[in-house]
């Protein structure tokens, strides 16, 4: 079946060759401000993220202690200054987060020390930005950064009135390791940027790997081998190629983390059939512009749905 699918792609690609044109690899606003040098390193649940200008750490999808009663999704982003942002997504079919709801005083942000004592208990929207029907970005109080610097762990909770409290724990020791690493990497990457010696991130083809794993393909399969060669031998030699690779490396893990677990396999299979396999075949036959265009379309489509923050320029990196 897989072989037949690959063969069918040849006909589709042949029809598409005449209409290809180069499009941005990632959303324009994001690509315009993406630095050339980039590095990523996991530290437990945290991921340290560094560019030649910024450093931070993030968890793309926090693990709630009570997922059965909490229909929210959240990510947390911490800058090297320990300024912190919590991004909370409601369920479009369940908990919605309109402004009139968020400003209610019985909605609280609660942070507890490792001994269980309450360190912070403030209105949820003390400082809120980017409020939509199902999303809000919450700038955490400065006292949160002081806790992150000093303790081993904290428990945080988003309390929505009397109906639910979504709790999650954060390992602050891993956070500090991630931020220390990212800060050191930023200085190294700045030197590489000045010397024009940036190299492609070593973390690999995130989305392609995930799709191939779902299909049971190994790490040396045709798709991964071909697209890695395209990345290393073609894309790195084109103007803006390193920026495109860095932007992809920033976006792809966030997209994967944002995929709802119950839809993950179905969505990845769709991505494979619509984008990954056609891109690999195009790259194999030297249709480099088509390969670029297919992956650009993939990133635009998934970024709009699963990584909405990445579409807009940011003045600081509080994660990835």
N, C-alpha and C positions, 0 to 999 in steps of 0.2 A: 504493500500500500504506500509506504514511504517513497519507494522508488518510482511508482507511478505518479505520485504527487510531484516529485522532482521533475519528471519528464514533462508533465503538464505545464510547469512553470516556464519551460523553454519557449513554448508558443506564446504565452502571455508576455514574456520579456521581449520577444521579437517584435510584437505589435507595439510595445511601448517605446522602443528605442528612438523612433523618429520624433517623439514628442517631448523628450527629456530636456530639462533646463535646470541649471544649478539654483537651488534654493537654500536658505539658511539652515544649518544643521540643527539649531535649536531656536526657540522663539527669539525674535530680533532683539527685544529689549534686554533679554538675558545675555545673549551672545555679545551684544555691544559692550557689556561691562565685565565679561569673563576674563580673568587674568590668563596669561600664557602658561604659567607653571602651577602645578597642582599636586597635592599628595593627600593620601587618606590612609588611616590606620585604625583598626578596631581595638578598643580597650574594654572588654566585657560588652555590656550593652551600648556603651558610648562609642562614637566614632570621632577620632581626632581628624580635623580637616584643616589643611593649610594651603594657601596660595602665596605668591610672591608679595602680596600686600596685606593679607588678612589671616587670622587664626581663630579657631573656635572648636567646639565640640557639639555633638547633637545625638539625640535618639530619635530616629525617624518615626517610630511608633511605640509609645510607651505601653508597658504591660500592666493592665489594671488588675488589682487584687480581686475585684468582684465583677468580672466580665459579664456574668449572667444577668446582672441588674444594672449594668452601665452600658448604654448604647451610644457612647461617645468614642471618638478617636482623637488622639492627641500626640503631638511631637514637642520636644523641648530642645531649645537652642541656647547655647552659652558661648559668649564671646570671651576672648582672652582677658578682658577686663572684669569678667564674671557678671556682666550685664546679661540678664536672662529673659527669654521670651518663651511663653507656653502658647502653642497654637492648638486650639480645640475645635474639632469638627463634630457637628451633630449628625444624626442620622436623618437624611432627607425625608424618610418615611416615618421617623419617630421623633426624637428630641430635636427641635429646631431652636435656633439661637438668635432670634431677632433682637434688636437693640432694646425694645421695650421690656423684654424678658431679662436681658443681661444686667440691666441697671437696678434690678430689684435688690434691696438691701439684704434679703435673706439668702441670696446667692453669695457664697463665700469661697475664698481661697484660703486653705488651711495648710500650714506646714508644721510638722512635728519633729522634734529632736529624736535621736535614737533611743532615748530613755522614755519616750512617749509623751513628754511635756510639749505643750503647744507653744511654738515660737512665733508664728504668724497666724493671725485670723483677721482677714480684711475683706472688704467687699470684692467680689470676683472681678468686677470691672473698675478697679481703681484707676488703672491706665490701660485702656483697650483701644486697639486700632484695627483697621481692616475688617470691620464688622459686616458680615453678610448674613443671609438667612440661616445658613448652616455652618458658619465658621466665625471665629473671633481670635485675634492675636492679643495675648495678655502680657504686658510688660510686668515682670515680677518685681516686688519691692526690693530695694537695695539690701535689706537685711537678709534676703535669700542668698545673695552672693557671699555675705560674711559667713553664713552657715556652710555653704559649699566649700569655703576655704578651710574650715576648721574641723568638721565632724566626719565620721566614717560613712554615715548614711542618714538620709532623711525620709520621712513619709509625707507625701503631698496628697491633697484631696481637693477636687472640684465639687463643691456642695451646691446642688441646684434645688433651692427651696427645701421643702420637707419631703420631696419625692425620692431623691437619690443622692448618694455621695460616691463619687468615683475616686478610688484611692490607688496610689502606686508608690513604690519605693524607688529611691535613687541611690546608687553607690557613688558616694562623693570621692572616695579614694581613686576609683577608676576615672572619674571626671577630671581630677587634678592631673593624673598621668596623661590623659588625652590632651589637656590644655598645655601642659609642659612640653609634650612632644610637638604639638602644633606650633607653639611659639618658636621652638628651636628650628623647626622645618621652614617656617616663614623666612627666617634670616638666610637659611641655605638656599631656598628657592629664589629669594631676591638676588643673590649672587649669580645663580644660574640664569635668571632672566636677563641680568645686565650683560652676561657673557654669551647670551643667546644659545645656551646649552640645555634647554629644557628637554626632557625625554618623556615619551608617553607614559602615563601612569601604569604601574605594574599590576594593578588589580584585575585587569582583564575586561572581557566583554560581558558586563553584568547581565543585561537582558538576553543576549544570545545564549549565554551559559545556562540561565534559568530555563529558557525555552527548550534547549537541548536536553537538559536533565529531565524535564517532564516527559520527553519522548524516549528516554532511556539511552540517548546517544552518549558516547564517551567524550572525554576532553580533547581527543585528537580527531574528532569527527570532521567530515568535509566542511560543514558550515563554520565551525569555530576556527579551523585551520585556515580557511580561505579568508574569512573576515579579519582575522588577526594579521594575516599577510597584507591585506588591503590597508589596514590601519598603519602598520609599521613601514610599509614600502611605498605606499601611494599617498595616503592622507597627510603623513608627516612632511611630504615634499611639496605640498600645495600651499599657497598663501592662506593663512588663517587655519591651517590644519591642526596645529597644536592647540589653538584656542577651541576648536571644535571638539577635540579629544578631551580637553579639560572640562568643557561644558557638559559633555556626555557623562563624564565620570562624576560630576556633581549631581546631575539629574537622575541618572539611571537607578542608583540605590534608593532614592526617595520614591521613585515610581514603584519599584518592587515592594517597598515597605507599605506603600499606600494601597496596594491591591487587596481588596477584601479576601480573607482566607477562603471563604466559600466559593469565590469566583476565580481563584488563582489559576487552577489548572485549565479551566475553560478559556480564560483570557490569554494565558501564555500559549496555548495551542493555536488560538486565533492569530496572535502576533507572529508565531512561527510561520503559519501558512501564508499570511498576507505580506509580511515584511522580511523576516529573517532568511527563509529559503530563497525568495526572489533576489534579495541582496547578495547572498552568497553565490548564486548562479551568475548574476550580472558581473560580480567581481571576478569570478573564474574565467569569464570570456572577455575580460578587459573593458567592460562597459562601466568605467569608473564614475562617470557623471550620473548614470542611472543608480549605481550603488549608493552614491551620496544622497540622491534625491529620495530614494526609498527610506533610508534611515532618517533623513530629515523629516519626512512625513510621519514616520513612526514616533519620533520624539515630540513633534508638535501635538499629535493626537493624544498621546499618553500624558504629556505634561499638563495639558489643559484639564484633564480629568483627575490626575492623581498627584500632581505636584504644582498646585496653583501658585504658591509663593514664588516659584522659580521663574515665573513669566515676567516679573517686574524687577528693574534694577534695584539694588540695595546698596546702602552706603557702608554697611559693615557686614561681616560674615559672622553670624551667630551659630553657625553649623553648616550643614550642607544640604 
